[in-house]
Amino acid sequence: MIWSLIVGALIGVIAGAITNKGKSMGWIANILAGLIGSAVGQALLGTWGPSLAGMALIPSIVGAIIVVAVVSFFLSKANR
């Protein structure tokens, strides 16, 4: 459980850094983006590549990038 949260946070931080949204997100948002992104990425791309805590890293990072991009898009529309 704790290991999954740590890996989810790491995946969320990487996705935030790639999309340049990581500084505006807190740790809880990073963990959620990582865990939800992991589920999305593995559903779309499968479970290939290296894995930690039951999460395939490359599909998880791609999924987290998608989640961060979609959420930031809708939040920017809501703030207008």
N, C-alpha and C positions, 0 to 999 in steps of 0.2 A: 504494500500500500504506500508506504513512505517513498520507496524506490520509484514507484510509478509517478508520484507527484514531482519528485526531483527530475526525472527524465522528461516529464511533461513540461516542467518549467524551462528546462534547457531547450527543448524543441520550440517552445513559445518565444524564448529570447532570440534564438537563431532566426525564426520567422520574422520577428519584429525588427531585427537588425537588417535583414535582407529587404524588407519593405519600408524601412526608415520610419516605422511607427513604434519601435520598441521603447523610445524614451517617453512617449506619452502614455504607455500602458504600465500598470502596476504589476506587482508579482502575481496577484490573484488572476488578473486578466491574462498574464503570460501562461500561467498554469492551465487555465481554462482553454486558451487558444491551442496550447500544446496537446492537451488531452482530446479536445474535440477535433483538432486538426489531424491527430493520429488516427482517429476513427474514420474521418473523411478520406484521408490519404490511403489508408489500407483498404477501404471499401472501393475506391476508384482504381488504385494501382496494384493492389495485392500486398503480399508480405515478403517481398524479395529484399535482398540486401542485409546488412548487419542489423542486429536487433539488441535492444536493451529493455529489460523489464517487460518483455512481451510485446514491444512496439518496434516495428521495422522502421529504422531511422530515416531512410531516404523518402519513402512514401509518406511518413509522418511529417517530415519537414515540408514537403510539397503541399500536403493537406493543410498544415498550419498556415502556410503562406496564403493559400486560398481563403481560409477562414479570416485571417487578419485583414486581407484586402477587401473582402466582402463586408465585414463589420465596419471597417473604417470608411468605406464608401457610403454605407447607409447612415453612419453617424455624421458624416460631413454634410449629407443631404438634409438631415434633421436639424442641424445647427444653422442652416440658412434662413 
